Amino acid sequence: MEVDAPQQILALQGMSPALLDELLDELLDGSEGELHQHQHQHQHQHGYWLASGPQRGMLVLESRASSALVERLQQDAGLMVTDVSHGWCRLRLSGGAVRALLQGDISAELSIHAWPPGQGLATAYRGVAILLYGRAEADIELFVQRSLARSVWQWLEDAIEGANHGLELEPSTTGTGLATTISAEKVANEDRGGLR
């Protein structure tokens, strides 16, 4: 697990699929990158859309949107736009047992067939509202309100330690901040167990 925060998270209400396509195209225009779309699942290296309900969700950006773009969204498109960057935290979970770990406390189906990579999912973890984004089969981002992030982190650690299918926290190779990897392999030496 690794804790970080995107550069900007915009909560948008009134978003239509056509407007989302246009918005992401504009954000990626020029040198920013190339848009990859798969059946309205929007993902690219600079950000992505997390739907949390009909015509509403969060636009997660790895670089800040211009004030002109935000103003255009509010005035021209008539969207409700709120910068919620300060209120949300992102936990990145990686490892072969991530889906199995989360499935124990989430009622939504998290199998690769029911929830393929590139999709967002609004759900709850132990009663706390969260948004999930699947970067890959074994790479999941969990968005939680910042005030609850420490509790969710501790719950995840407890779930790993109490798992009966051999999950372990191992030191991450990224070397940045608070980071571990969730592994389905038992760590041979208990002293290497990562965060405790």
TIRO-180977 format. One record per residue (C-alpha): x, y, z; residue number from 1. Coordinates in nm, 3 decimals, always signed. Each point is the difference from the previous one (the first is absolute). Example, Ala and Ser with C-alpha at 12.3 -4.5 7.8 and 13.67 -1.06 7.14 Angstrom:
BEGIN
         u         v         w   pos
    +1.230    -0.450    +0.780     1
    +0.137    +0.344    -0.066     2
# end
This chain:
BEGIN
         u         v         w   pos
    +0.000    +0.000    +0.000     1
    +0.112    +0.350    -0.070     2
    -0.159    +0.329    +0.102     3
    +0.010    +0.298    -0.234     4
    -0.226    +0.263    -0.151     5
    -0.068    +0.093    -0.363     6
    +0.079    +0.359    -0.101     7
    -0.370    +0.081    -0.021     8
    -0.337    -0.166    +0.049     9
    -0.305    +0.176    -0.140    10
    -0.348    -0.112    +0.104    11
    -0.236    +0.055    -0.294    12
    -0.380    -0.016    -0.013    13
    -0.197    +0.005    -0.327    14
    +0.266    -0.182    -0.204    15
    -0.117    -0.175    -0.317    16
    +0.207    -0.264    -0.186    17
    +0.034    +0.234    -0.301    18
    +0.120    +0.287    +0.218    19
    +0.242    -0.232    +0.180    20
    +0.151    -0.106    -0.335    21
    +0.041    +0.366    -0.098    22
    +0.150    +0.093    +0.337    23
    +0.255    -0.280    -0.001    24
    +0.094    +0.078    -0.361    25
    +0.062    +0.361    +0.097    26
    +0.203    -0.094    +0.308    27
    +0.217    -0.222    -0.217    28
    +0.030    +0.232    -0.297    29
    +0.351    +0.065    -0.125    30
    +0.294    -0.123    +0.205    31
    -0.198    -0.143    +0.290    32
    -0.046    -0.347    -0.144    33
    -0.237    -0.224    -0.186    34
    -0.348    -0.095    +0.112    35
    -0.082    -0.368    +0.033    36
    -0.370    -0.083    +0.004    37
    -0.169    -0.336    +0.036    38
    -0.380    +0.004    +0.008    39
    -0.023    +0.320    +0.206    40
    +0.274    -0.111    +0.239    41
    +0.234    +0.299    +0.002    42
    +0.358    -0.050    +0.102    43
    +0.325    +0.168    -0.092    44
    +0.331    +0.085    +0.154    45
    -0.109    +0.347    +0.114    46
    -0.332    -0.083    +0.162    47
    -0.329    -0.186    -0.012    48
    -0.371    +0.021    +0.080    49
    -0.154    -0.171    +0.304    50
    -0.380    -0.014    -0.026    51
    -0.176    +0.007    +0.336    52
    -0.357    +0.023    -0.130    53
    -0.208    +0.110    -0.301    54
    +0.176    +0.295    -0.166    55
    +0.227    +0.057    +0.297    56
    +0.341    -0.107    +0.113    57
    +0.359    +0.111    +0.048    58
    +0.254    +0.096    -0.261    59
    +0.338    -0.114    +0.138    60
    +0.288    +0.198    -0.153    61
    +0.373    -0.053    +0.031    62
    +0.056    +0.361    -0.108    63
    -0.219    +0.297    +0.089    64
    -0.276    +0.116    -0.234    65
    +0.018    +0.362    -0.113    66
    -0.231    +0.249    +0.170    67
    -0.135    +0.087    -0.347    68
    -0.110    -0.361    -0.052    69
    -0.168    -0.017    +0.340    70
    -0.177    +0.332    -0.070    71
    -0.118    -0.126    -0.340    72
    -0.139    -0.315    +0.157    73
    -0.193    +0.205    +0.252    74
    -0.129    +0.269    -0.236    75
    -0.026    -0.153    -0.348    76
    -0.082    -0.360    +0.089    77
    -0.203    +0.087    +0.309    78
    +0.174    -0.258    +0.217    79
    +0.041    +0.020    +0.374    80
    +0.378    -0.011    +0.046    81
    +0.160    -0.033    +0.343    82
    +0.371    -0.044    +0.065    83
    +0.011    -0.276    +0.263    84
    +0.375    -0.067    -0.020    85
    +0.055    +0.097    +0.363    86
    -0.266    -0.241    +0.126    87
    +0.099    -0.329    -0.162    88
    +0.293    -0.236    +0.032    89
    +0.109    -0.277    -0.237    90
    +0.126    -0.336    +0.125    91
    +0.173    -0.204    -0.269    92
    -0.018    -0.373    +0.059    93
    +0.203    -0.242    -0.207    94
    +0.070    -0.370    +0.005    95
    -0.156    -0.323    -0.117    96
    -0.238    -0.026    +0.298    97
    -0.142    +0.355    -0.005    98
    -0.342    -0.094    -0.136    99
    -0.037    -0.291    +0.241   100
    +0.094    +0.225    +0.291   101
    -0.254    +0.270    -0.087   102
    -0.274    -0.249    -0.089   103
    -0.021    -0.108    +0.364   104
    -0.143    +0.339    +0.104   105
    -0.165    +0.127    -0.319   106
    -0.335    -0.129    -0.123   107
    +0.063    +0.088    -0.367   108
    +0.146    -0.276    -0.218   109
    +0.371    +0.071    -0.054   110
    +0.097    -0.292    -0.226   111
    +0.189    +0.095    -0.316   112
    -0.302    -0.105    -0.209   113
    -0.254    +0.210    +0.194   114
    +0.229    +0.300    +0.050   115
    +0.271    +0.018    -0.270   116
    +0.289    +0.248    +0.011   117
    -0.070    +0.355    -0.114   118
    -0.327    +0.034    +0.190   119
    -0.102    +0.191    +0.308   120
    -0.232    -0.132    +0.269   121
    -0.191    +0.185    +0.273   122
    -0.043    -0.226    +0.303   123
    +0.069    -0.020    +0.373   124
    +0.278    -0.163    +0.202   125
    -0.109    -0.093    +0.354   126
    -0.275    +0.260    -0.022   127
    +0.226    +0.281    -0.131   128
    -0.088    +0.140    -0.343   129
    +0.288    -0.051    -0.242   130
    +0.070    +0.016    -0.372   131
    +0.214    -0.268    -0.160   132
    +0.191    +0.024    -0.327   133
    +0.157    -0.308    -0.156   134
    +0.321    +0.088    -0.179   135
    +0.075    -0.367    -0.062   136
    -0.108    -0.337    +0.133   137
    +0.242    +0.030    +0.294   138
    +0.024    +0.380    +0.025   139
    -0.294    +0.179    +0.165   140
    -0.045    +0.356    +0.121   141
    -0.232    +0.061    +0.294   142
    -0.129    +0.354    +0.054   143
    -0.121    +0.089    +0.348   144
    -0.072    +0.323    +0.181   145
    +0.324    +0.127    +0.152   146
    -0.136    +0.000    +0.356   147
    -0.068    -0.375    -0.027   148
    +0.316    -0.105    -0.185   149
    +0.195    -0.101    +0.312   150
    -0.286    -0.222    +0.119   151
    -0.035    -0.167    -0.339   152
    +0.376    -0.058    -0.016   153
    -0.008    -0.165    +0.344   154
    -0.301    -0.214    -0.097   155
    +0.186    -0.118    -0.310   156
    +0.307    -0.085    +0.207   157
    -0.217    -0.191    +0.249   158
    -0.172    -0.185    -0.285   159
    +0.336    -0.106    -0.141   160
    +0.132    -0.113    +0.337   161
    -0.321    -0.193    +0.072   162
    -0.032    -0.155    -0.346   163
    -0.010    -0.376    -0.011   164
    +0.134    -0.020    -0.355   165
    +0.359    +0.102    +0.065   166
    +0.000    +0.373    -0.072   167
    +0.298    +0.203    +0.110   168
    +0.109    +0.362    -0.010   169
    +0.339    +0.029    -0.166   170
    +0.215    +0.311    -0.043   171
    -0.076    +0.178    -0.327   172
    +0.274    +0.049    -0.257   173
    -0.109    +0.360    -0.066   174
    +0.177    +0.129    +0.307   175
    -0.235    +0.300    +0.028   176
    -0.199    +0.080    +0.310   177
    -0.221    -0.250    +0.174   178
    -0.004    -0.294    -0.239   179
    -0.034    -0.377    +0.005   180
    -0.101    -0.276    -0.237   181
    -0.273    -0.255    +0.071   182
    +0.123    -0.345    -0.087   183
    -0.166    -0.339    +0.002   184
    +0.336    -0.160    +0.074   185
    +0.105    -0.059    +0.360   186
    +0.308    +0.198    +0.096   187
    +0.263    -0.250    +0.111   188
    +0.151    +0.224    +0.264   189
    -0.264    +0.157    +0.226   190
    +0.231    +0.299    +0.059   191
    -0.049    +0.102    -0.365   192
    -0.374    +0.044    +0.046   193
    -0.026    +0.369    -0.092   194
    -0.230    +0.236    +0.192   195
    -0.118    -0.109    +0.343   196
# end
